[in-house]
Every structure is written in structure tokens, then in C-alpha cells.
Amino acid sequence: MQKGMHIDTERCVRAVQSKDARFDGWFFTAVVTTGIYCRPSCPVVPPKPENMRFFPSAAACQQAGFRACKRCRPDTSPGSPEWNQRADLVARAMRLIADGVVDREGVPGLAARLGYSTRQIERQLLAELGAGPLALARAQRAQAARLLIETTPLPMADVAFAAGFASIRTFNDTVREVFALSPSDLRTRAPRANPGTTTGALTLRLPFRAPLNPDNLFGHLAATAVPGVEEWRDGAYRRTLRLPYGHGIVTLTPQPDHIACRLTLGDLRDLTVAISRCRRMLDLDADPVAIDDQLRTDPLLAPLVDKAPGRRVPRTVDEAEFAVRAVLGQQVSTAAARTHAARLVTAHGERVDDPEGALTHLFPSPEALARVDPESLAMPRTRRTTFTTLVRQLADGDVHLGPESDWPQTRARLLALPGFGPWTVDVIAMRALGDPDAFLPTDLGIRRAAQELGLPSTPAAFTARAAAWRPWRAYAVQYLWATDSHPINFLPV
């Protein structure tokens, strides 16, 4: 699987004929005789190869006049792994579009965040994805509309507004064009097992490519959870979310073939952003088969991969929050880091109501933390300087850690801050920026694992040895960490 796979017709035909779900999201199949487009794993009888056309995105299919298949629902397939594993302009643009920037700020806002002209953005997206930023955002709005139509009793006018449409007419026309059904017909056809019972409460499924090992993914999130902001309750990870239009609470439960997601939102316009951030936190768009195949080529890693394949990198819903927590966790235990973070949350976080659990606050924003009296921080003076410098830079916009981040540039800026060494920068790159090749050769747990496996012990030699794992060294870190008995490696009971 690779960039531009949709142009490899022979390979795409084989994937469709074998109904291989690993390729869902990598490309889409349009059928000229029926006018519909599908994911590769669609359960219907595959069309004749001469009737297939392949596209790199659902938006490109829609622009070419094809409608979404009602059986395989291609608009809800996992996203392309490329947007999380690449750091170029197109990948950064796609991450921002998924985060709702085009809906909130328009194409000029997208271009401004990326530092390019609107014409350059549109040209590159069209060249690679067959659709410009407006069409890609439109496809995302259509998917959000479908979710709201099928999982809530909201009036259609409220659905249109919440999904990001500017008018009821545009909403109706888009739904009919994409799904070949009116909004009312979509609701009538939807299963009624778990409809939303309260305004703002949604229950949905987050798909992923198998295999997915939930142990270290949810284990890490639960073991490092900040009281009041995160919790593990009744087999689910729960946390508060700071979103563009308000706040939310998400409950995520691992299931064999999907992640069950319950979202309570203060403003339903935040739906697509909340889903995108949860998918990113759980690394659900990864391609575990490609990753694990690469890591298995190392005979020392192969047994770890074979024992528990499909490990993901636990990431974050808030990059600035994670950077602050990384500083709080420097040279202290997991428990101590949680205690430091909980104090900040109680003193400076915004309060929220959570009738279903024990969540009490949003994590404080960089602006709120920049106003904290440094003398009130219970930490060594050097770390206090690191903390205050970071939050000031985040609040002033001198350091950007969002989806649009240029990874090499951001690494350089972080390394220039006082108290930021390679470990802190790389852990932020891995879990906040989403760099799949971030590596932690000086991490204590990684060094212990390396010693047990017979890998080199010095950082330089270890880094050289790990070159064979590129571009998936962040995933190798997960397999190495998993050799330890630390709670981050086990699904809570």
C-alpha cells in the first residue's frame, strides 16, 4: 500500500475481487454501470474490471457524479493512513480539513494556517486526491449529516446546522446527491437499536483496520489519566474535550470490530471535530498489517509482533495539553505526573458537569496556564522555567502543535526551549504531533527492553540499529514498552 495506489489498476482490482478490508480508505471503487462507489470490501458481487474506476477519496467519487453504496457505506470507512504518516503539505491539509478548519475558517483560513496560497492548496489537493478543499469538506459534512440523521431524533433543520451546512436546501441536495436518498428516507432506513436519548448525546461506531490490540492503547490512556479530566469506568475510557464551539465528553469502549463511541456535546457543530480527534487519539487510521510486516523483518522484534499484533500509538485529543503534561512528567513517576497535572486542573481548569461519571474539568488552556504564578508551582525551579516558557510560547502562538504542524520545524522550536531534551521532544512528536517514526532511545523502559532482547545499549548504536524499523519506529516503541509489567501495557479490568 502506497501513495497514489488508486492508479495501480491491477492491484486495485485484486483487492476488490478479494474483498480485502485492509484497503478500505486507501482507495474507492466507482462502478460506471450503476453510478455508485464502494469500499474495496463491499459484500456485493464484484463488478467486471472494465466497469471499475478507482479514486483516491470519497470526495473525488462524489465530484465525478457517483453515489455512496447503501450496503458498504464507503463514507464511513477508516480514513487513509497517509494523512497520519506523512508530513507534507497535502497530509497537513487533510488533517486540518478533518479538524473542521474549512467549515470554520474557509479555504483562506486553511491556506493561512499552512502558509501557502489558496491556489497552491487547491492545486496540490486536486492533483493527489481528485478534489479540492471545499469538496473534501463537503464530503465530511455529508458523513456528519448521516450520523446525526441516523443516531439522533433531531429535526432536520438542526441536523443541517450541526453538520455545517449553510442552508437547508444545500443540506437536502447534498444528502440526495451523495446517498441517493432524502434525509427523511435515510432516517427511516436507519436501525433503531441505540438512538440518542438526549440532545447532544450520540452513540456511534468508530471503524478501524484489523488487527487492533487495545491493551497498550487503552492501558496507556487509563494509567496516565488525569483525575477530573480522564477516567476508566465500566470498561471504557472517558475524558473531557475542549472543542471549537464548546466542550464535550466522550466515552470510548473497545469492541472486537470497532470502538464504541458515545459523545455528549455542548454544541453539535463540534461532531466531526470530536470524531476526528478521537480517531487520532486512538490511531484508528493506521495500517497495522503494513506496519507489523515491516517490524517483523527484524528477528528480534518479530516474536513481540507475533505475540500481540496490531499495537497502536496512544496519542491525544489536545496537542498543547500533551506537551504540558510531558513537561510535568519529566524525571518523575507516572503517579507523580498525574498528581501535578491534577493540581493544575483543579486550580485552573474550567468546570464541566458529568452526570454519568466523575469528570469535573477541562484541562487548562495555554492562555490560562500562562497566567499562573510560577511560585505556586510545586516543582524544581528549572522545570518551572521549562513549564512557564512552554505555556507562554503556546499561548502567544510562537509554537504550534496542531494538525498543521510542520514536524521538523516544530521539533527544532521545541529543542530551542529551556529544559527540552531529545526525550521530551520525541515523546511530543510521537504522541502529540503523530510522527510515526518518532523514537525514544534514551527512555528507561525502552533501554531495559533493548537490553533484554540483546539490542545495542548506547543511544547512538541503538538508533543506528533501529534504522531498519523506519518509518515505523514509534510503533516499535510500543512493542518494546510492552515487554515491561508497567500498567500502561494492560487493559484495565
C-alpha positions, 0 to 999 in steps of 0.5 A: 500500500502506497501513495497514489495506489488508486492508479495501480489498476491491477492491484486495485482490482485484486483487492476488490475481487478479494474483498480485502478490508485492509484497503478500505480508505486507501482507495474507492471503487466507482462502478460506471454501470450503476453510478455508485462507489464502494469500499474495496470490501463491499459484500456485493458481487464484484463488478467486471474490471472494465466497469471499475474506476478507482479514486483516491477519496470519497470526495473525488467519487462524489465530484465525478457524479457517483453515489455512496453504496447503501450496503458498504457505506464507503463514507464511513470507512477508516480514513487513509493512513497517509494523512497520519504518516506523512508530513507534507503539505497535502497530509497537513491539509487533510488533517486540518480539513478533518479538524473542521478548519474549512467549515470554520475558517474557509479555504483562506483560513486553511491556506493561512494556517499552512502558509501557502496560497489558496491556489497552491492548496487547491492545486496540490489537493486536486492533483493527489486526491481528485478534489479540492478543499471545499469538496473534501469538506463537503464530503465530511459534512455529508458523513456528519449529516448521516450520523446525526440523521441516523443516531439522533431524533433531531429535526432536520433543520438542526441536523443541517446546522450541526453538520455545517451546512449553510442552508437547508436546501444545500443540506437536502441536495447534498444528502440526495446527491451523495446517498441517493436518498432524502434525509427523511428516507435515510432516517427511516432506513436507519436501525433503531437499536441505540438512538440518542436519548438526549440532545447532544448525546450520540452513540456511534461506531468508530471503524478501524483496520484489523488487527487492533490490540487495545491493551497498550492503547487503552492501558496507556490512556487509563494509567496516565489519566488525569483525575477530573479530566480522564477516567476508566469506568465500566470498561471504557475510557472517558475524558473531557474535550475542549472543542471549537464551539464548546466542550464535550465528553466522550466515552470510548469502549473497545469492541472486537470490530470497532470502538464504541463511541458515545459523545455528549456535546455542548454544541453539535457543530463540534461532531466531526471535530470530536470524531476526528480527534478521537480517531487520532487519539486512538490511531484508528487510521493506521495500517497495522498489517503494513506496519507489523510486516515491516517490524517483523523483518527484524528477528528480534522484534518479530516474536513481540509482533507475533505475540500481540499484533496490531499495537497502536500509538496512544496519542491525544485529543489536545496537542498543547495539553500533551506537551504540558503534561510531558513537561510535568512528567519529566524525571518523575513517576507516572503517579507523580505526573498525574498528581501535578497535572491534577493540581493544575486542573483543579486550580485552573481548569474550567468546570464541566458537569458529568452526570454519568461519571466523575469528570469535573474539568477541562484541562487548562488552556495555554492562555490560562496556564500562562497566567499562573504564578510560577511560585505556586508551582510545586516543582524544581525551579528549572522545570518551572522555567521549562513549564512557564516558557512552554505555556507562554510560547503556546499561548502567544502562538510562537509554537504550534502543535496542531494538525498543521504542524510542520514536524521538523520545524516544530521539533527544532522550536521545541529543542530551542526551549529551556529544559527540552531534551531529545526525550521530551521532544520525541515523546511530543512528536510521537504522541502529540504531533503523530510522527510515526517514526518518532523514537525514544532511545534514551527512555528507561523502559525502552533501554531495559527492553533493548537490553533484554532482547540483546539490542545495542545499549548506547543511544547512538548504536541503538538508533543506528540499529533501529534504522531498519524499523523506519518509518515505523519506529514509534510503533516499535516503541510500543512493542518494546514498552510492552515487554515491561509489567508497567500498567500502561501495557494492560487493559484495565479490568 
